[in-house]
Amino acid sequence: MSEIDRMLAANEEWAQRFPGSKDVRPARKVAIVSCMDSRMPLFQMLGLEVGDAHVIRNAGGVITEDVVRSLTVSQHVLGTREILLVHHTQCGLQATDDNAFADLVEEATGRRPAWALRAFKDAEADVRESIRLIKESPYLLSRDVRGTVYDVATGKLTEVE
Amino acid sequence: MSEIDRMLAANEEWAQRFPGSKDVRPARKVAIVSCMDSRMPLFQMLGLEVGDAHVIRNAGGVITEDVVRSLTVSQHVLGTREILLVHHTQCGLQATDDNAFADLVEEATGRRPAWALRAFKDAEADVRESIRLIKESPYLLSRDVRGTVYDVATGKLTEVE
């Protein structure tokens, strides 16, 4: 059984205890932007129920054009007004850099990425940079944003001031 | 207390029952690409434990350059080999279209988005389009991809053939 087959089987159990349908508009009017890291179960980590908040995730939890697109939909079409950023300790993007990564991909595939990795060394500094990018975005209705770093060794979230 | 303050308070409870530190490389070598929709608690829906799989999410769960960047990091730096796509019923992106959305944002902010919304009408058709885009991506090490649609009214995931 492949890992995806195991996930589909686990979904049958979830459907049996499914808590019921919710509105498409997030009840708590929050959009979360976070890293894709496998160690962050955001619903459990933040006490979220089904229907509470949008969850946008990519490598690093960095603010890209795609994240701005998603936040713009979240606010204009689906009514969210607060933004929570979640970076974390021991991020894979801190262990490499844009050039080393491009070399790695080119060696393995023969193609050098046309896009930048967006690596960073300091998670807190990158949270502050993300806050700055959101404050500067011309498309949002609300720039009420707060940033945090999650410690993957303790489960504890710390706000970046 | 703001909604984000409530999430930070809930995190203190999570940290007390934190299951412990895991490796940065996902144990089950799977990356999931899903919509940001608030009704999809992916860890619970798929039976995932902390450390099992990468989770990439945006508006629609569509394959953008940022998703390709994230999948490339996931495979080349962090060792994943399978990809699971999760679209869903009643998606916010099915209720609008690229032009109507651009009008909406321009009316509210005075700025017309420089990027496309990536709206779609048929979730299954967009899953097939996503599979095609992944199969064509030159940067990946593995194109072992499967697609599903989640029914937000029942909690049930159905594979797209």
Interface residues (C-beta under 8 A of the other chain):
Chain A: S2 E3 I4 R6 M7 L8 A9 A10 N11 E12 E13 W14 A15 F18 S21 K22 V24 P26 A27 R28 K29 V30 A31 M36 D37 S38 R39 M40 P41 F43 Q44 M45 L46 G47 L48 V50 G51 D52 A53 H54 V55 I56 R57 N58 A59 T64 E65 D66 V67 V68 R69 S70 T72 V73 S74 H76 V77 L78 E82 L84 Q90 C91 G92 L93 A95 T96 F101 L104 V105 A108 T109 G110 R111 P113 W115 L117 R118 P138 Y139 L140 L141 R146 T148 V152 A153 T154 G155 K156 L157 E159
Chain B: S2 E3 I4 R6 M7 L8 A9 A10 N11 E12 E13 W14 A15 F18 S21 K22 V24 P26 A27 R28 K29 V30 A31 M36 D37 S38 R39 M40 P41 F43 Q44 M45 L46 G47 L48 V50 G51 D52 A53 H54 V55 I56 R57 N58 A59 T64 E65 D66 V67 V68 R69 S70 T72 V73 S74 H76 V77 L78 E82 L84 Q90 C91 G92 L93 A95 T96 F101 L104 V105 A108 T109 G110 R111 P113 W115 L117 R118 P138 Y139 L140 L141 R146 T148 V152 A153 T154 G155 K156 L157 E159
